[in-house]
Amino acid sequence: MVRNDSSICLFIGQDCPAKDAALDTIKKDLLSRRTAEFNLDVVFGKETSLKELQEKLLFLPVQSSKRIVVVKDAQALKQEAKEFVLAYSRKPSGQVVLVLDFRSSEGQDVFIRQVAGARVVRFQEEKPQTVFDLSRQIEAGKVAASLTILNSLLKKGEKPELILGGLRVRLERQFNDIRQLKKISRLLLECDQGIKTGVMRPSFALEKLIVSLCSFKNFPG
């Protein structure tokens, strides 16, 4: 639950319907229907400048005792905006409720801990996917799921070479049969050469490898 006296609330997690419901509760408690549109601002971290954020927090409520400022994707705030939020949190306005909405706490722990006096509301968070998860889907022969995890890893900034290295360690441990091991090693080597020589885009080389591995029917157990 979010208490009405919270000047700053941190929403953390990926459960958007639950977040929307929590925000609706805050709005119903603090804003009247008649003036709600004048007293609610929703901005996005990546698009919000320091000046815009400062202005939103300085605006006075219109015919209301409170106004609400919501920052979606707060993890994407620029560093200068984060520093301002930290300073603001030490002496927040009594007329404004600031809601900082994070998709995940991953990589934001220091910033989150330093926001003074914040009410933290945690929602369901997806477990970050790893190369281990990718290899398990490959071993199960699930092409679509494997490619989805690969795309997620690449979007997070994982280097293709490290993804390939992780797969090599995991997959080569699965085989005692030298003939099967040679087949797997050849596929891994082809992918490695494709990445290093620039013959293929790294993402395409990994996708090709994954499709080949998923069609491999002789994974142990």
N, C-alpha and C positions, 0 to 999 in steps of 0.2 A: 504493500500500500504506500501511496505517496501522501505525506502529511501536508496540510494546507499551509503550514508555516515554513515550508522549505523554500528558501530563496533560490537555491540551485539544485536541480535534479539531474542525475546522470542515468540515462537509459542505456543499458549494455546488453547486446544480444541481437539475434537475427529474427526473432519472432515478431514480425511486423504487425499482425493483427492484435497481438497482446499489447504491443507498444501503443497502437492507435487507441485501444480501449483505455489504457492508462492515461493517455493524453486527454481523451474525451472526459475522463473523470475530473482531471484538473480543470479543464475548461468549464465544466458544469458547476464546479465548486466555486470558481473565482470570477467567471464572466457571465454577464447577462446576455440573453439572446439579442437584445436590442443594440448592444454596443460591442458585441464580440468581434465583429469584423474590424473594428478600429483598435482593438486591444490585443490582437494576436498577429505576430509576425513569424513566418517560417522561412528560414534561409538555409543554404547548403554550404557546408564547410569549404569545399574546393572553390566555390564561386564567390565566397564572401570576403571582401577586403576588410582590413582592420577598421577603416573609417566607417564602413557600413555597419559593422558590428557595434562599434561605439555609439553610433547614432541610434540604433535600435534599442540599446540599453539605456540611453539618455531620454528617450521620448517619455512623456508623462501619460498616464492613463487618461482615457476620454470618458468622463462621466462614470468612473469606476475606481475602486480602491486599488485594483491590480491590473497589470497587463502581462502577457506571456510572450517570451521570445524563445523559439525552438530552433536549434541548430542541428539539422540533419547531417549525417556523415561527419560528425564532429572530429573524427580521426583525421580528416583531410584538411583541417584548418591550417593555415600557414603559421610558421613558427611565431611571428610577431603577434598574431591573433591569439595563439595559445598563451603567450606570455601576458597579454592583456587580460585574458580570462583568469589566469592565476592571480594577478594583482587585483582584479575586480572581485574575485571570490573572497578576498580578505575583508572587503568592506562593500558588500552588495547593496543594491538599492532595495529598500523595503517595499517598493511599489512594483517591482518586476520579479517575475519567476522565470529564471533561465533554465531551459531544458537542453542539455547536451546529449544528443542521440548518437551512440557509437554502435557500429555493426558488430564489433568484437572488442574485447579488452586486449587482444594480442598486439603487442608492440606499443601499447598505450599505458601500461601499468604505472610508469613514473608520473606521467601527466595526470592520470586519474587520481592517484594518491595525493598529488599536490593541490588539487582543487579543494580549497578550504571549506569546511562546513557543508559539503554537498550531501544530499540524500541519494544514495545509490540504489537503483532498482535494476535487478538482474533478470534477464529473460533468457530463454533457451538459446544456447550458442552451439553452432556446429563445430565439431571437432576438426581442427586443421588437418587436411589430408597430407600424406607423406608418400615417399617412394615405396615404403613398405606396403601401404594400401594399394598403390598402383600394381606392385608385383603380385599381390594376392588376387586382384581382379584378372590379371593376365593369366595366372595359373588356373583360374576358374574358366578361362576361355571367353570372358565377357568383354567383347570389343568396345561397345558403346560406353560402358562404365569406365573402362581403362582410358579411353580417349578423353572422357570428361575429366578424369582426375589429372591426366597429363596437361590438359588445357588450364586447369586450376593451378597446377604447380608452376607453369610457365607464366601465368598472369601474376602470380605472387613474386615473380622475379627469380625463381630457381634456375640455375644455369643448366642448359642442356647436358653439358659434360658431366655435371654432378648427378643429374638424373640417370644418365646412362651408367655411370660408375656404380650408383646404388643398385640398379637393376642387375648389373654384372655380378656384384657380390652376392646378392640374394639368389639369383637364378642358377649360377654355377654351383652353388652349394646343394642344389636339389638333386643332382645326378651323380650316381656311381658308375653308370654305364658309359664307357669312354666314347662310344659311337654317338649316343644322344648328346653328351657334353660337347662333342665336336660340332654338332649341328647348331646348338645354341651359341657356342663361341663364334661360329662363322657369322651368324646373324648379328651378334653384338659387334663384331669387328667391322662388318659392312657399314653398320650405322656410324661407328666411330670414324671410319674413313670418310664417309659422306659428310659428317659434320666438320672434320678437320680440313678437308680439301675444299670445302665450299661448293662441292658438286650439287648438294641439296641444301635447302634451308634447314637449319637444325630441327625446327618443329616438324617439318615434313619427314625428315630422316627418322625421328623418334616415332612418328605416327606409323610409318611404313614398318618399322621394327615391331611395334606393338601388334599390328594386324597380323604379321607373320607369326609372332609368338603365340597369339591367341588361337591360331589355327593349329598349333603344335599339340598333338593329342597325347603326348607321352610324358606329361609331368607326373612325377611320383606322387602317390597317395593323394 
